[in-house]
């Protein structure tokens, strides 16, 4: 059995030492009725260092250049858009402030505005927490429903973040009549709260979406052993001290009512009749598993996170950028 049970699953890597090719040919789809989704893994290492930002821009430029040849219909980011949501002073782990990191992430995705819809999920690095584990984020300041008009055309549902504000941290996007099938792309926050899982489950069960094929995008769900992640969902509090060029971190703090990958499977994915794919990041590497949902349909679950690819330097520079190209050809055959 193929490790990734899709028509095509290709990981493209762009080295920092790219060798020019004189006879480059753009990739093309073998099946004329195929369409593609680009899965962009955790990008925090591309925005925390100013020298790494061109790698992210190059990735987005590649996507932009291949929208037509690969019939790209959606781009999904699986979280960790930034390294630190509350950084003003810099230290050994990046020379870009939080403001600069969010600006870089937003600017990179803006290369796709008006050209292709995209979903940018949130990861643990995209949040700040207090000592009780309650989260806040600058996400909504840089990614909102009006950022890309193609996103807005597809946006059909949204919920609220932990601060009670309506955002697209938890949202659903509808794609109609793709090879005769309708799709719903649903994104939920890192360590989604119980209320968010209930919202997503209710959305997927709505009569208007009962025949849709649902793709769930979240951050922490699968590990490199092809297992659902377990354990407590936690994050850290950044202490107001810089010691020896290192901003101090608190011990991990548990986030209330947050769910791990196993719990997301048990509470949302498996009970749903139409969630047929889950895409995630968070853990460096790749993973895949297939399980049956409550309607005995196969659920393809894919992990891809390229943040540790390549040769790391003393300043934690990532030498390679990566993304996954998912090619859909009549997915009902899978």
Backbone bond lengths (Angstrom), bond angles and torsions (degrees), N, CA, C in turn:
res aa  C-N    CA-C-N  psi(-1)  N-CA   C-N-CA  omega(-1)  CA-C   N-CA-C  phi
1 X - - - 1.464 - - 1.517 109.35 -
2 X 1.302 115.97 138.33 1.452 119.29 178.82 1.523 109.90 -63.36
3 X 1.339 114.07 144.52 1.468 117.95 178.74 1.514 110.06 -64.02
4 X 1.311 117.97 -40.34 1.450 120.91 176.53 1.526 107.29 -114.72
5 X 1.316 116.18 108.41 1.447 120.94 -175.04 1.523 109.95 -86.76
6 X 1.324 114.41 77.77 1.454 123.14 175.77 1.513 106.17 -138.38
7 X 1.310 116.79 165.14 1.458 118.27 177.24 1.516 109.95 -55.63
8 X 1.322 116.45 -47.63 1.462 121.51 176.55 1.512 108.31 -147.72
9 X 1.314 116.52 138.66 1.462 120.64 172.21 1.511 106.71 -136.26
10 X 1.325 116.25 110.86 1.458 120.99 -175.37 1.515 109.04 -122.03
11 X 1.305 116.91 131.50 1.460 121.84 174.36 1.519 108.14 -101.38
12 X 1.314 116.64 116.93 1.450 121.34 177.05 1.523 108.62 -95.66
13 X 1.304 118.08 134.08 1.458 122.49 176.16 1.517 109.47 -124.81
14 X 1.326 115.70 134.88 1.451 121.93 179.34 1.521 108.19 -114.16
15 X 1.314 117.90 111.01 1.454 120.99 -178.24 1.517 110.89 -76.49
16 X 1.331 116.22 154.49 1.457 120.25 175.81 1.526 110.36 -71.35
17 X 1.332 117.03 -13.72 1.464 121.40 176.53 1.520 108.08 -115.15
18 X 1.318 116.47 66.95 1.456 121.70 -175.14 1.523 109.89 -72.87
19 X 1.330 116.00 132.64 1.450 121.20 176.96 1.519 108.65 -94.73
20 X 1.317 116.96 127.32 1.453 121.28 -178.29 1.520 110.47 -64.26
21 X 1.331 116.53 141.59 1.444 122.17 177.44 1.513 108.29 -118.76
22 X 1.329 116.01 126.44 1.463 119.93 -174.77 1.515 112.51 -76.67
23 X 1.348 117.24 -25.34 1.454 120.19 -175.83 1.523 111.52 -116.44
24 X 1.301 116.28 43.96 1.463 120.32 -178.44 1.524 110.89 -64.24
25 X 1.310 116.22 134.05 1.456 121.97 174.26 1.519 108.84 -124.03
26 X 1.306 115.53 132.73 1.459 119.88 -179.87 1.521 109.90 -63.86
27 X 1.341 116.90 141.55 1.469 119.61 176.73 1.523 110.45 -65.33
28 X 1.304 115.58 143.91 1.462 120.56 179.88 1.523 110.06 -135.26
29 X 1.309 115.85 157.34 1.450 121.11 -179.19 1.518 110.65 -81.75
30 X 1.328 115.66 138.82 1.454 119.96 178.40 1.527 111.51 -74.20
31 X 1.311 116.78 -34.88 1.459 121.26 -179.61 1.526 109.32 -100.92
32 X 1.306 116.77 123.87 1.466 120.20 -174.47 1.521 112.48 -66.00
33 X 1.331 117.69 -22.21 1.464 120.62 179.56 1.526 112.94 -91.37
34 X 1.321 117.06 3.82 1.460 120.40 -179.74 1.515 111.54 -73.74
35 X 1.316 115.80 160.65 1.462 122.87 170.52 1.517 107.54 -144.88
36 X 1.315 115.78 162.95 1.463 119.88 -168.82 1.526 112.80 -128.29
37 X 1.311 113.80 151.08 1.460 123.36 169.16 1.522 107.21 -122.37
38 X 1.313 117.11 130.95 1.456 121.34 175.40 1.525 108.63 -97.82
39 X 1.316 116.26 127.30 1.472 123.10 -179.95 1.525 108.06 -105.86
40 X 1.309 116.93 111.06 1.464 123.27 -179.35 1.532 108.69 -95.81
41 X 1.325 118.30 118.21 1.465 119.91 -177.97 1.531 112.04 -77.12
42 X 1.313 115.58 -178.05 1.469 123.18 -177.38 1.533 110.61 -48.66
43 X 1.327 116.67 126.79 1.471 120.19 -173.50 1.528 113.22 -110.68
44 X 1.339 118.62 9.79 1.463 119.06 -171.75 1.519 113.55 -59.69
45 X 1.357 117.26 -32.45 1.467 119.52 -178.90 1.525 112.74 -73.21
46 X 1.318 117.29 -14.74 1.459 120.74 177.81 1.524 112.17 -87.27
47 X 1.336 117.54 -17.77 1.465 119.70 -176.91 1.523 113.02 -109.30
48 X 1.327 118.44 -15.50 1.465 118.56 -177.38 1.524 112.15 -81.73
49 X 1.342 117.10 -18.85 1.464 122.36 175.52 1.522 108.75 -115.60
50 X 1.314 117.72 129.86 1.461 120.77 179.77 1.527 111.46 -60.51
51 X 1.330 117.51 -33.47 1.471 120.63 -177.76 1.516 112.53 -72.10
52 X 1.321 118.42 -18.09 1.460 121.17 -179.15 1.524 113.52 -91.71
53 X 1.333 117.14 -13.92 1.459 119.53 -175.73 1.525 113.51 -58.88
54 X 1.348 119.68 -35.85 1.471 118.53 178.71 1.526 113.82 -60.47
55 X 1.350 117.75 -27.05 1.459 120.18 176.92 1.519 110.93 -63.59
56 X 1.326 116.41 -43.25 1.458 120.33 178.94 1.520 110.69 -65.95
57 X 1.311 116.41 -41.84 1.464 119.64 177.82 1.527 110.66 -61.71
58 X 1.344 116.64 -37.63 1.454 120.59 178.71 1.528 111.11 -65.13
59 X 1.324 116.61 -41.11 1.464 120.45 176.59 1.523 110.95 -58.95
60 X 1.324 116.07 -47.56 1.460 120.11 -178.25 1.526 111.21 -67.28
61 X 1.337 116.71 -35.00 1.461 120.15 177.63 1.530 110.22 -65.26
62 X 1.348 116.66 -37.57 1.457 119.94 177.01 1.529 110.48 -62.62
63 X 1.333 116.43 -44.25 1.464 120.07 178.01 1.526 109.93 -59.58
64 X 1.320 115.89 -49.21 1.463 120.96 -179.44 1.530 111.06 -56.99
65 X 1.318 116.84 -40.38 1.460 121.80 -175.98 1.520 112.48 -73.01
66 X 1.324 117.57 -18.12 1.462 120.90 -175.54 1.526 113.84 -114.93
67 X 1.316 117.71 13.61 1.465 120.67 179.81 1.523 110.83 -56.40
68 X 1.317 116.97 -45.38 1.463 120.41 -177.63 1.524 111.98 -77.59
69 X 1.326 117.34 -46.30 1.465 119.65 -174.51 1.525 112.22 -66.28
70 X 1.336 117.94 -31.11 1.464 121.67 178.66 1.526 112.31 -103.12
71 X 1.331 117.29 4.18 1.465 121.88 -179.38 1.524 110.56 48.96
72 X 1.333 115.84 51.97 1.466 122.07 -178.07 1.524 109.74 -72.72
73 X 1.310 116.44 123.23 1.461 122.05 -178.33 1.528 113.00 -109.44
74 X 1.323 117.44 -14.14 1.465 120.45 -178.35 1.524 108.93 -160.01
75 X 1.335 116.21 143.93 1.462 123.27 171.47 1.518 107.01 -121.17
76 X 1.328 117.28 131.43 1.460 120.38 -179.24 1.529 109.68 -125.08
77 X 1.317 116.40 131.57 1.458 123.40 170.98 1.511 108.37 -102.74
78 X 1.334 117.09 137.96 1.460 120.23 -172.38 1.533 112.77 -103.23
79 X 1.340 117.61 25.42 1.455 120.94 170.67 1.516 114.37 103.70
80 X 1.331 114.77 174.42 1.463 123.67 -171.17 1.518 109.86 57.52
81 X 1.314 114.31 62.13 1.458 121.90 177.54 1.520 110.50 -72.34
82 X 1.334 117.16 -26.92 1.465 122.77 177.40 1.523 108.62 -132.47
83 X 1.319 115.53 169.04 1.465 120.92 177.13 1.518 111.60 -88.04
84 X 1.332 116.72 -35.42 1.462 120.55 -172.95 1.514 109.73 -147.96
85 X 1.313 117.07 123.51 1.457 122.54 -176.83 1.522 113.69 -85.67
86 X 1.338 118.63 0.18 1.463 119.30 -176.80 1.531 111.95 -145.79
87 X 1.314 116.78 40.42 1.458 120.98 -174.89 1.526 110.81 -101.69
88 X 1.325 116.31 123.88 1.465 122.03 174.87 1.523 109.16 -111.00
89 X 1.340 116.34 -55.52 1.465 119.94 173.74 1.521 109.07 -79.23
90 X 1.329 117.50 153.23 1.456 121.15 178.92 1.520 110.34 -103.88
91 X 1.320 115.63 160.37 1.460 120.63 179.53 1.523 109.03 -146.17
92 X 1.336 116.87 -159.25 1.463 121.56 -176.28 1.529 112.32 -61.70
93 X 1.322 116.67 -21.93 1.462 121.55 -171.41 1.522 111.29 -102.33
94 X 1.327 117.15 49.22 1.456 120.88 176.54 1.509 113.06 122.13
95 X 1.334 115.96 146.25 1.466 120.51 179.10 1.523 112.65 -111.04
96 X 1.328 116.11 13.53 1.457 120.40 179.74 1.532 110.10 -111.95
97 X 1.318 115.59 134.89 1.461 120.36 177.52 1.521 109.82 -73.45
98 X 1.322 115.73 169.74 1.463 120.37 176.73 1.523 111.18 -55.49
99 X 1.330 117.12 -45.55 1.465 120.57 179.35 1.529 110.82 -57.59
100 X 1.320 116.50 -45.56 1.466 120.34 -179.15 1.529 111.55 -66.97
101 X 1.326 116.73 -36.41 1.463 120.09 179.42 1.527 111.24 -65.61
102 X 1.323 116.57 -47.09 1.461 119.52 179.24 1.524 110.75 -64.71
103 X 1.320 117.14 -38.88 1.467 120.35 178.09 1.527 110.90 -61.81
104 X 1.326 116.61 -41.42 1.464 120.84 -180.00 1.523 111.58 -65.68
105 X 1.331 116.56 -43.59 1.465 120.15 179.00 1.526 111.07 -63.69
106 X 1.327 115.81 -45.21 1.460 120.28 -179.74 1.522 111.29 -64.32
107 X 1.332 116.36 -42.75 1.463 120.78 -179.53 1.519 111.10 -63.50
108 X 1.331 117.16 -39.74 1.459 120.40 -179.81 1.523 110.97 -62.73
109 X 1.324 117.03 -47.89 1.461 119.68 178.55 1.524 111.46 -66.82
110 X 1.331 116.94 -27.62 1.468 120.31 179.83 1.524 112.10 -62.95
111 X 1.317 117.62 -20.15 1.461 120.22 176.45 1.527 110.93 -61.70
112 X 1.337 116.56 -19.66 1.460 121.37 -178.76 1.521 112.39 -99.04
113 X 1.334 117.77 -5.94 1.463 120.79 -178.07 1.521 110.95 -57.88
114 X 1.325 115.33 132.29 1.451 121.05 179.20 1.515 114.20 76.46
115 X 1.338 117.39 1.51 1.465 121.33 -176.82 1.524 112.29 -117.99
116 X 1.325 116.69 -36.67 1.456 121.35 179.01 1.524 108.00 -158.76
117 X 1.329 118.61 142.56 1.471 119.29 176.38 1.520 111.28 -72.37
118 X 1.322 116.31 152.92 1.456 120.45 178.12 1.519 110.54 -146.01
119 X 1.318 115.29 155.33 1.459 123.81 176.74 1.522 107.79 -122.05
120 X 1.308 117.65 127.04 1.464 122.13 177.55 1.526 107.94 -114.70
121 X 1.322 116.29 100.70 1.463 120.96 179.26 1.524 110.31 -74.50
122 X 1.323 116.22 166.38 1.466 121.21 178.95 1.525 110.80 -104.58
123 X 1.343 115.33 143.12 1.456 121.82 174.82 1.519 110.72 -116.17
124 X 1.312 116.89 -179.96 1.459 120.41 -178.14 1.521 112.02 -61.23
125 X 1.343 118.05 -35.66 1.465 120.66 -179.23 1.522 112.68 -68.99
126 X 1.316 117.12 -14.77 1.468 121.06 -179.47 1.524 112.39 -85.04
127 X 1.345 116.45 1.44 1.460 120.97 -177.91 1.527 112.12 -120.76
128 X 1.309 114.31 150.74 1.464 122.83 162.96 1.517 106.70 -107.15
129 X 1.323 117.05 149.22 1.458 119.77 175.44 1.520 109.65 -129.07
130 X 1.323 115.25 156.25 1.456 119.51 172.02 1.524 108.14 -92.26
131 X 1.318 116.71 -176.51 1.470 119.31 -174.13 1.525 112.42 -71.64
132 X 1.325 117.37 -8.33 1.457 121.19 174.33 1.531 111.62 -97.57
133 X 1.341 116.97 -0.83 1.460 121.01 176.78 1.514 115.19 88.48
134 X 1.333 117.40 9.03 1.464 120.28 179.22 1.523 109.62 -81.73
135 X 1.323 116.74 137.07 1.463 121.35 -168.55 1.521 113.79 -102.61
136 X 1.325 114.36 151.41 1.460 123.58 169.95 1.528 106.86 -140.84
137 X 1.342 116.40 162.92 1.454 120.03 -177.89 1.519 110.52 -157.57
138 X 1.335 115.22 153.03 1.464 120.95 172.17 1.529 111.33 -88.46
139 X 1.316 116.97 6.84 1.466 122.04 -176.17 1.522 112.48 -50.19
140 X 1.326 116.81 -49.93 1.466 120.57 -174.20 1.524 112.83 -66.71
141 X 1.329 117.51 -18.74 1.463 120.74 177.29 1.523 111.84 -74.33
142 X 1.334 116.93 -20.26 1.462 120.61 -174.69 1.524 113.68 -121.64
143 X 1.333 116.56 -19.83 1.459 121.45 176.91 1.528 107.99 -130.17
144 X 1.315 115.84 111.07 1.457 120.47 -179.23 1.521 109.99 -140.05
145 X 1.305 115.76 174.60 1.465 121.08 -173.40 1.519 113.03 -64.36
146 X 1.323 117.95 -22.67 1.460 121.09 -176.59 1.530 113.35 -96.31
147 X 1.321 117.47 -0.02 1.464 120.32 -174.43 1.531 111.88 -64.06
148 X 1.303 117.04 -43.08 1.464 122.84 -178.83 1.526 107.50 -129.10
149 X 1.315 117.99 116.95 1.469 119.27 -174.34 1.529 111.98 -64.84
150 X 1.342 117.84 -21.56 1.458 119.72 176.38 1.527 110.71 -72.42
151 X 1.331 117.38 -32.82 1.460 120.55 172.99 1.524 110.18 -63.30
152 X 1.306 115.52 -45.95 1.464 120.73 -175.32 1.521 111.45 -63.08
153 X 1.334 117.17 -34.87 1.458 121.00 179.00 1.519 111.34 -64.50
154 X 1.338 117.13 -30.47 1.459 121.34 -177.60 1.524 113.15 -94.72
155 X 1.338 117.14 -16.50 1.464 121.28 -175.62 1.525 110.34 -68.74
156 X 1.341 116.92 120.38 1.462 120.48 -176.86 1.524 113.03 -120.60
157 X 1.348 117.68 -20.56 1.465 120.78 -179.30 1.525 108.81 -146.63
158 X 1.331 116.18 149.34 1.465 120.06 170.03 1.516 109.53 -153.42
159 X 1.330 115.35 157.15 1.454 121.21 177.72 1.524 108.67 -118.26
160 X 1.323 117.30 -162.44 1.464 122.26 -176.39 1.527 110.32 -113.53
161 X 1.322 114.69 151.97 1.464 118.32 175.17 1.523 109.76 -81.99
162 X 1.323 116.87 -176.47 1.463 119.57 -174.87 1.521 112.35 -66.87
163 X 1.329 117.03 -23.23 1.459 121.06 177.08 1.525 111.62 -80.22
164 X 1.323 117.69 -1.41 1.452 121.69 178.63 1.517 114.46 86.45
165 X 1.321 116.49 9.31 1.457 120.65 -178.04 1.532 110.70 -95.19
166 X 1.342 117.50 137.82 1.468 119.14 175.46 1.524 110.55 -70.62
167 X 1.317 116.78 120.97 1.465 122.33 179.71 1.529 108.14 -139.51
168 X 1.333 115.90 178.58 1.460 119.47 175.16 1.527 111.23 -99.55
169 X 1.323 117.22 19.67 1.460 119.99 171.40 1.527 110.14 -61.44
170 X 1.325 115.32 -33.99 1.463 122.68 174.91 1.524 106.50 -127.24
171 X 1.324 116.57 107.67 1.456 119.70 -171.23 1.522 110.58 -153.38
172 X 1.332 116.26 165.47 1.463 122.27 179.18 1.521 109.31 -133.57
173 X 1.341 115.48 138.65 1.457 123.09 -176.93 1.526 108.54 -126.48
174 X 1.319 116.31 131.04 1.463 121.34 -175.91 1.528 111.25 -102.63
175 X 1.331 115.59 133.59 1.456 122.56 176.79 1.518 107.53 -123.18
176 X 1.316 117.03 117.90 1.449 122.16 -171.51 1.526 112.54 -99.04
177 X 1.335 114.58 144.38 1.458 124.19 168.29 1.525 113.65 52.77
178 X 1.320 115.61 58.82 1.456 121.39 173.42 1.522 107.13 -98.81
179 X 1.326 117.01 104.55 1.463 121.81 -173.13 1.525 111.10 53.47
180 X 1.330 115.19 39.38 1.449 120.79 178.02 1.511 114.88 82.13
181 X 1.337 117.72 3.83 1.455 121.92 180.00 1.523 110.45 -117.90
182 X 1.331 115.68 148.21 1.467 121.76 175.75 1.530 108.42 -104.37
183 X 1.326 115.63 143.14 1.462 121.81 -177.01 1.525 110.58 -124.64
184 X 1.317 114.66 151.48 1.456 121.92 172.85 1.521 107.61 -130.47
185 X 1.329 116.22 119.68 1.457 122.12 176.23 1.527 108.05 -98.50
186 X 1.327 116.29 119.52 1.468 121.76 -176.80 1.522 108.50 -117.65
187 X 1.329 116.51 129.26 1.464 120.19 175.73 1.520 109.78 -115.27
188 X 1.345 114.99 138.69 1.462 120.76 175.88 1.519 109.12 -128.64
189 X 1.301 116.18 150.05 1.458 124.88 -174.18 1.528 112.47 -61.43
190 X 1.332 115.89 164.89 1.466 121.28 171.85 1.524 109.64 -57.65
191 X 1.337 116.90 133.59 1.452 119.76 179.90 1.506 110.62 51.21
192 X 1.336 118.51 58.03 1.471 120.21 -172.48 1.524 112.49 -56.33
193 X 1.314 114.74 136.12 1.459 120.90 177.36 1.527 110.27 -67.37
194 X 1.322 116.41 160.41 1.463 120.79 178.94 1.528 111.27 -54.83
195 X 1.322 116.66 -40.56 1.464 120.08 -178.86 1.523 111.71 -63.92
196 X 1.326 116.75 -32.50 1.461 120.71 178.89 1.530 110.68 -72.60
197 X 1.338 117.18 -41.65 1.457 119.69 177.15 1.525 110.92 -63.04
198 X 1.321 116.83 -38.98 1.464 120.45 176.94 1.516 110.53 -63.16
199 X 1.330 116.39 -43.26 1.471 120.81 177.75 1.523 110.42 -59.73
200 X 1.332 117.57 -49.32 1.464 121.37 -177.95 1.522 111.36 -62.74
201 X 1.327 116.56 -40.63 1.467 120.56 179.03 1.522 110.54 -63.94
202 X 1.332 117.19 -41.84 1.463 121.19 179.46 1.527 111.37 -66.59
203 X 1.331 116.36 -38.00 1.475 119.54 178.32 1.527 110.07 -64.08
204 X 1.332 117.00 -49.14 1.461 120.23 -178.60 1.521 111.98 -60.48
205 X 1.344 116.76 -28.76 1.464 121.46 -177.25 1.527 113.52 -86.99
206 X 1.338 117.52 -5.35 1.461 119.66 -179.51 1.524 110.97 -59.02
207 X 1.307 116.17 144.37 1.459 121.51 -178.42 1.520 111.82 -55.21
208 X 1.325 116.51 -38.53 1.466 120.39 -176.60 1.521 112.92 -68.07
209 X 1.356 116.64 -17.95 1.461 120.31 -178.93 1.533 112.92 -114.24
210 X 1.318 118.68 6.41 1.467 120.77 -171.32 1.522 112.70 -62.93
211 X 1.340 117.45 -26.17 1.461 120.50 178.83 1.532 112.21 -102.04
212 X 1.325 117.68 6.26 1.461 121.07 177.23 1.533 110.60 -78.59
213 X 1.318 116.06 153.12 1.447 121.54 169.73 1.522 106.16 -93.38
214 X 1.315 116.99 120.69 1.463 121.92 -171.75 1.529 109.73 -101.63
215 X 1.337 114.89 130.24 1.462 122.57 174.73 1.525 107.58 -111.90
216 X 1.323 116.57 122.60 1.462 122.07 -179.92 1.521 109.43 -99.64
217 X 1.332 116.32 131.19 1.463 121.76 176.23 1.526 108.38 -116.25
218 X 1.317 116.73 124.05 1.455 121.32 176.49 1.521 108.32 -148.23
219 X 1.306 117.98 178.34 1.468 120.83 -172.18 1.519 112.58 -96.45
220 X 1.307 117.57 -58.99 1.464 123.35 -173.93 1.522 108.94 -106.04
221 X 1.343 116.44 106.86 1.465 118.85 -175.63 1.525 112.97 -147.24
222 X 1.339 117.34 -43.51 1.455 122.18 -174.37 1.526 109.01 -128.83
223 X 1.340 116.91 149.77 1.466 119.69 175.72 1.528 110.72 -111.42
224 X 1.322 116.52 179.75 1.462 120.85 -174.94 1.531 112.72 -75.81
225 X 1.325 117.78 -5.66 1.459 121.84 172.93 1.524 111.17 -93.88
226 X 1.338 115.30 11.37 1.469 122.27 179.77 1.523 111.64 64.75
227 X 1.326 116.37 31.12 1.463 122.20 178.48 1.527 109.78 -112.90
228 X 1.329 116.14 150.53 1.456 119.32 170.68 1.524 109.04 -66.99
229 X 1.312 116.18 138.42 1.456 119.26 -179.22 1.527 110.50 -68.34
230 X 1.314 115.44 152.26 1.462 121.24 -179.53 1.518 110.61 -130.48
231 X 1.313 115.67 -168.64 1.459 120.63 176.94 1.519 113.16 81.44
232 X 1.327 114.44 179.52 1.458 121.09 -178.43 1.529 110.88 -75.84
233 X 1.310 115.47 145.99 1.462 121.05 174.33 1.520 107.56 -90.53
234 X 1.322 116.55 119.90 1.457 119.36 -177.07 1.519 110.08 -141.86
235 X 1.287 114.90 171.06 1.446 122.71 175.28 1.520 106.41 -153.13
236 X 1.317 118.24 -176.11 1.456 120.21 -173.89 1.525 111.64 -124.28
237 X 1.286 113.67 160.25 1.467 122.32 178.04 1.525 106.91 -104.39
238 X 1.327 115.88 128.54 1.462 120.21 -179.91 1.528 109.85 -83.57
239 X 1.309 115.86 113.76 1.462 121.38 -177.98 1.541 110.62 -71.46
240 X 1.330 117.99 151.20 1.475 120.66 -176.29 1.530 113.17 -83.14
241 X 1.344 115.62 46.79 1.459 119.98 179.93 1.531 109.54 -139.18
242 X 1.325 114.69 137.91 1.456 121.37 173.50 1.530 107.02 -114.87
243 X 1.322 116.66 111.16 1.458 122.30 -176.65 1.524 108.98 -116.56
244 X 1.349 116.40 120.36 1.465 121.55 179.79 1.519 111.10 53.66
245 X 1.323 115.50 46.34 1.470 122.63 178.33 1.522 112.53 62.45
246 X 1.321 116.38 33.21 1.454 121.07 179.50 1.531 108.93 -138.31
247 X 1.332 116.71 114.28 1.459 120.18 176.11 1.522 108.24 -67.54
248 X 1.320 116.59 130.71 1.451 121.61 -173.73 1.531 112.08 -77.64
249 X 1.327 114.73 144.52 1.462 121.83 -177.84 1.524 109.30 -119.54
250 X 1.315 115.52 143.70 1.457 120.44 174.89 1.523 109.86 -75.57
251 X 1.323 118.32 166.28 1.468 119.30 166.33 1.525 109.18 -60.07
252 X 1.319 116.31 158.26 1.457 120.37 -179.10 1.534 110.56 -59.77
253 X 1.324 115.19 138.25 1.461 122.37 -178.60 1.528 108.33 -115.27
254 X 1.320 116.91 129.46 1.460 120.79 -179.28 1.527 110.35 -70.08
255 X 1.332 116.05 138.50 1.461 122.09 179.70 1.528 108.95 -96.26
256 X 1.335 117.88 123.41 1.472 121.07 -174.00 1.525 112.71 -61.24
257 X 1.319 115.52 138.32 1.467 123.80 171.98 1.525 113.34 58.26
258 X 1.342 117.01 22.79 1.460 121.10 178.66 1.524 110.03 -91.66
259 X 1.327 117.01 151.71 1.457 121.93 -173.00 1.525 112.29 -119.91
260 X 1.335 115.96 140.75 1.454 122.30 176.39 1.530 110.06 -88.21
261 X 1.345 116.49 -176.73 1.449 119.87 -176.46 1.515 113.84 -62.07
262 X 1.322 117.34 -42.71 1.462 120.38 179.24 1.520 110.98 -61.60
263 X 1.323 116.56 -40.84 1.461 120.46 179.53 1.533 111.66 -69.71
264 X 1.336 117.35 -36.18 1.467 120.21 175.74 1.525 109.66 -62.19
265 X 1.329 116.12 -42.02 1.457 120.15 177.02 1.529 110.78 -60.99
266 X 1.323 117.26 -49.10 1.457 121.60 -174.22 1.532 112.73 -70.50
267 X 1.333 116.95 -36.72 1.464 120.28 -174.17 1.527 114.15 -91.61
268 X 1.334 116.72 -25.22 1.464 119.62 -173.61 1.521 113.04 -124.42
269 X 1.311 118.08 -57.36 1.464 120.55 -167.94 1.527 112.06 -71.89
270 X 1.335 117.67 -53.93 1.456 120.10 -175.67 1.535 112.82 -64.08
271 X 1.339 119.83 -41.93 1.469 119.01 -179.49 1.532 114.10 -69.94
272 X 1.312 117.76 -17.69 1.462 120.01 -177.27 1.526 110.06 -80.43
273 X 1.312 115.95 146.18 1.458 120.37 -177.41 1.517 112.97 -87.11
274 X 1.344 117.48 -13.54 1.463 118.87 -170.46 1.529 114.73 -131.34
275 X 1.333 119.66 4.43 1.461 120.33 172.35 1.524 107.24 -78.78
276 X 1.344 116.83 115.19 1.458 121.19 -172.79 1.523 113.26 -119.85
277 X 1.333 116.85 -1.62 1.458 119.14 177.38 1.518 109.27 -154.38
278 X 1.342 116.44 142.49 1.457 123.01 174.69 1.525 107.75 -130.08
279 X 1.334 116.99 130.29 1.455 123.19 177.94 1.523 108.57 -117.03
280 X 1.337 117.67 135.84 1.461 120.15 -176.46 1.520 110.76 -150.16
281 X 1.328 116.17 170.52 1.452 124.45 177.27 1.518 109.82 -134.56
282 X 1.343 116.43 -129.44 1.468 124.78 171.93 1.523 113.77 80.61
283 X 1.328 118.34 -50.45 1.452 122.20 -176.55 1.520 108.61 -103.65
284 X 1.328 116.45 123.08 1.457 120.76 -174.11 1.524 111.51 -63.28
285 X 1.328 115.42 124.99 1.456 121.62 -179.33 1.511 110.59 129.70
286 X 1.315 115.61 -154.57 1.459 120.47 -178.69 1.513 109.99 -140.22
287 X 1.318 116.30 157.43 1.453 121.58 178.72 1.511 110.69 -161.80
288 X 1.321 116.45 157.58 1.469 121.68 178.07 1.523 109.22 -153.25
289 X 1.311 115.83 141.86 1.448 120.85 169.23 1.521 108.96 -150.68
290 X 1.322 115.39 157.11 1.459 121.68 176.99 1.517 108.76 -127.91
291 X 1.325 115.79 128.54 1.455 121.88 176.65 1.522 108.31 -132.22
292 X 1.322 116.43 170.05 1.455 122.04 177.00 1.523 109.97 -100.59
293 X 1.344 116.76 137.28 1.459 120.20 174.81 1.525 110.01 -87.66
294 X 1.313 117.11 -172.74 1.460 121.46 -173.60 1.521 113.31 -64.14
295 X 1.330 116.62 -19.86 1.464 120.83 177.77 1.518 112.25 -99.98
296 X 1.335 115.90 16.16 1.463 122.52 178.88 1.521 112.63 63.18
297 X 1.322 116.45 27.17 1.461 121.49 174.47 1.527 109.19 -95.47
298 X 1.311 115.83 145.36 1.463 120.04 179.29 1.525 110.34 -71.13
299 X 1.326 115.85 137.68 1.458 122.33 175.33 1.528 107.00 -115.19
300 X 1.332 116.71 113.92 1.458 122.69 179.04 1.523 108.38 -89.76
301 X 1.340 116.59 123.38 1.463 121.78 -173.44 1.526 108.38 -122.38
302 X 1.327 115.73 121.50 1.461 120.93 -170.30 1.525 110.62 -125.68
303 X 1.323 115.10 129.36 1.471 123.25 171.21 1.511 108.45 -107.23
304 X 1.348 116.35 132.59 1.457 119.92 168.69 1.520 109.01 -148.55
305 X 1.324 115.95 123.46 1.458 122.58 178.75 1.514 108.03 -145.16
306 X 1.337 116.83 111.11 1.461 121.78 -173.39 1.519 113.52 -98.75
307 X 1.332 118.34 13.50 1.459 119.38 -170.38 1.523 113.56 -64.63
308 X 1.323 118.84 -20.11 1.466 120.59 -179.59 1.519 112.66 -106.41
309 X 1.309 117.57 12.09 1.459 119.45 179.25 1.522 110.73 -72.99
310 X 1.296 116.79 151.18 1.448 120.79 175.42 1.518 112.32 90.56
311 X 1.315 115.57 -173.88 1.460 122.86 -178.00 1.513 109.07 -94.98
312 X 1.320 117.36 116.87 1.462 121.00 -179.01 1.523 109.87 -79.96
313 X 1.303 116.00 139.87 1.461 120.74 174.57 1.510 109.05 -94.40
314 X 1.324 116.50 179.97 1.457 120.71 -179.85 1.505 112.57 -64.33
315 X 1.337 116.98 -17.75 1.460 120.26 179.40 1.517 110.95 -104.05
316 X 1.336 116.49 21.03 1.466 122.71 175.53 1.513 112.77 61.37
317 X 1.325 116.30 31.95 1.459 119.57 176.71 1.515 109.75 -72.14
318 X 1.303 116.74 134.30 1.451 121.38 175.63 1.516 108.74 -87.48
319 X 1.320 117.40 123.79 1.456 120.98 -174.00 1.507 113.37 -86.38
320 X 1.335 117.21 -14.52 1.452 118.37 -177.58 1.510 110.06 -131.42
321 X 1.325 115.84 142.38 1.451 121.83 173.62 1.515 107.40 -106.47
322 X 1.311 117.42 146.80 1.456 118.47 -178.86 1.509 112.40 -144.95
323 X 1.317 114.82 157.85 1.442 120.37 170.44 1.505 108.53 -155.57
324 X 1.306 116.51 163.44 1.452 121.56 -179.22 1.522 109.18 -110.80
325 X 1.306 115.12 138.66 1.455 122.73 178.34 1.520 107.56 -109.80
326 X 1.321 116.42 114.49 1.453 122.31 179.68 1.516 108.45 -101.64
327 X 1.320 116.63 121.78 1.450 121.99 -177.28 1.524 109.00 -106.31
328 X 1.310 116.92 118.35 1.450 122.04 -177.96 1.538 109.65 -101.89
329 X 1.313 116.88 120.48 1.465 121.02 173.08 1.515 107.72 -130.85
330 X 1.314 115.91 103.01 1.464 120.61 179.36 1.522 110.08 46.98
331 X 1.327 115.96 66.29 1.472 121.02 -172.22 1.526 113.19 -58.58
332 X 1.341 118.03 -17.02 1.450 119.20 179.40 1.527 112.21 -63.50
333 X 1.328 117.36 -12.25 1.473 120.01 177.23 1.525 111.24 -75.29
334 X 1.319 117.78 -19.82 1.468 119.80 -174.31 1.522 110.97 -76.49
